[in-house]
């Protein structure tokens, strides 16, 4: 659990890749990892925690602790939500800029905005 707390503090959630291991040596000390956790397979540990949670083999206290750390119980659900959000913003962009704002006026300003944005590297144009 200590490794999960440190990982969540550094990354803001427990979206740990399956192959992730706690760093060892100089890198670990610089990032704040204790030597006792060196090479701990945190990715496998979180995958096991997801499996126990899905089978209802995890006690409620542990599940609540992991949820507070930002545990992702289902990557499929997260991918669905992210895809749905992207689709919503695509629809909003397409609908607003091409129907509400008028196709001719928007196309002209978009043609002016694109080269400026590319040249400056920002989206404020």
C-alpha positions as CSV (number, residue, x, y, z in Angstrom):
1,X,0.0,0.0,0.0
2,X,2.9,2.3,0.7
3,X,4.1,2.1,-3.0
4,X,0.5,2.9,-4.1
5,X,0.5,6.0,-1.9
6,X,3.8,7.3,-3.3
7,X,2.8,6.6,-6.9
8,X,-0.5,8.4,-6.5
9,X,1.2,11.4,-4.9
10,X,3.6,11.6,-7.9
11,X,1.0,10.9,-10.7
12,X,-2.3,12.0,-9.2
13,X,-3.9,8.5,-9.7
14,X,-3.3,4.8,-9.7
15,X,-3.3,4.3,-13.5
16,X,-0.2,2.1,-13.1
17,X,1.1,0.3,-16.2
18,X,1.1,-3.5,-15.7
19,X,4.9,-3.7,-16.2
20,X,5.7,-0.8,-13.8
21,X,8.2,-1.6,-11.1
22,X,9.3,0.7,-8.3
23,X,12.7,2.2,-9.3
24,X,15.8,1.2,-7.5
25,X,19.2,2.8,-6.8
26,X,19.9,6.5,-7.2
27,X,16.7,7.2,-9.2
28,X,14.6,5.8,-6.4
29,X,16.1,8.0,-3.7
30,X,15.8,11.1,-5.9
31,X,12.1,10.4,-6.5
32,X,11.4,9.7,-2.8
33,X,11.0,5.9,-3.0
34,X,12.3,4.0,0.1
35,X,14.9,1.4,-0.5
36,X,12.7,-1.3,1.0
37,X,10.3,-1.0,-2.0
38,X,13.0,-1.3,-4.7
39,X,11.8,-3.3,-7.7
40,X,8.4,-3.9,-6.2
41,X,6.0,-4.9,-9.0
42,X,3.4,-2.2,-8.4
43,X,1.7,-2.7,-11.8
44,X,1.1,-6.4,-11.0
45,X,-0.1,-5.4,-7.5
46,X,-2.7,-3.0,-8.9
47,X,-3.9,-5.6,-11.4
48,X,-4.3,-8.1,-8.6
49,X,-6.2,-5.4,-6.6
50,X,-8.6,-4.9,-9.5
51,X,-9.1,-8.6,-9.8
52,X,-9.9,-9.0,-6.1
53,X,-12.2,-6.0,-6.3
54,X,-14.1,-7.5,-9.3
55,X,-14.5,-10.8,-7.4
56,X,-15.6,-9.0,-4.2
57,X,-12.7,-10.5,-2.4
58,X,-11.4,-7.1,-1.1
59,X,-12.6,-5.5,2.1
60,X,-14.4,-2.2,2.0
61,X,-11.7,-0.3,3.9
62,X,-9.0,-1.3,1.4
63,X,-11.3,-0.4,-1.5
64,X,-12.0,3.0,0.0
65,X,-8.3,3.7,0.6
66,X,-7.5,2.8,-3.0
67,X,-10.4,4.9,-4.4
68,X,-9.1,7.9,-2.4
69,X,-5.8,7.5,-4.1
70,X,-7.4,7.5,-7.6
71,X,-7.6,3.8,-8.3
72,X,-9.0,3.0,-11.8
73,X,-11.1,-0.1,-11.3
74,X,-11.9,-0.6,-15.0
75,X,-9.8,0.7,-17.8
76,X,-12.6,-0.1,-20.3
77,X,-14.9,2.3,-18.4
78,X,-12.3,5.1,-18.4
79,X,-11.6,4.6,-22.1
80,X,-15.3,4.8,-22.8
81,X,-15.7,8.0,-20.8
82,X,-12.7,9.6,-22.5
83,X,-13.9,8.6,-26.0
84,X,-17.4,10.0,-25.2
85,X,-15.9,13.3,-24.0
86,X,-13.8,13.5,-27.2
87,X,-16.9,12.8,-29.3
88,X,-18.9,15.5,-27.5
89,X,-16.2,18.1,-28.1
90,X,-15.9,17.1,-31.7
91,X,-19.7,17.4,-32.2
92,X,-19.7,20.8,-30.4
93,X,-16.8,22.1,-32.5
94,X,-18.4,20.9,-35.7
95,X,-21.9,22.1,-34.9
96,X,-21.0,25.5,-33.5
97,X,-18.3,26.5,-35.9
98,X,-19.9,25.2,-39.1
99,X,-23.6,25.7,-38.4
100,X,-24.1,28.4,-35.8
101,X,-21.2,30.7,-36.8
102,X,-21.7,30.3,-40.6
103,X,-19.6,28.2,-42.9
104,X,-18.1,31.0,-45.0
105,X,-17.1,33.3,-42.2
106,X,-15.7,30.5,-40.1
107,X,-13.8,29.0,-43.0
108,X,-12.1,32.4,-43.6
109,X,-11.2,33.0,-40.0
110,X,-10.0,29.4,-39.7
111,X,-7.7,29.8,-42.7
112,X,-6.2,32.9,-41.0
113,X,-6.0,31.2,-37.6
114,X,-4.3,28.0,-38.7
115,X,-1.0,29.4,-40.0
116,X,-0.6,31.8,-37.1
117,X,-1.2,28.9,-34.6
118,X,1.3,26.7,-36.4
119,X,3.9,29.5,-36.5
120,X,3.6,30.5,-32.8
121,X,3.0,27.0,-31.6
122,X,0.0,28.0,-29.5
123,X,-3.8,27.8,-29.7
124,X,-4.5,31.4,-28.8
125,X,-3.8,32.6,-32.4
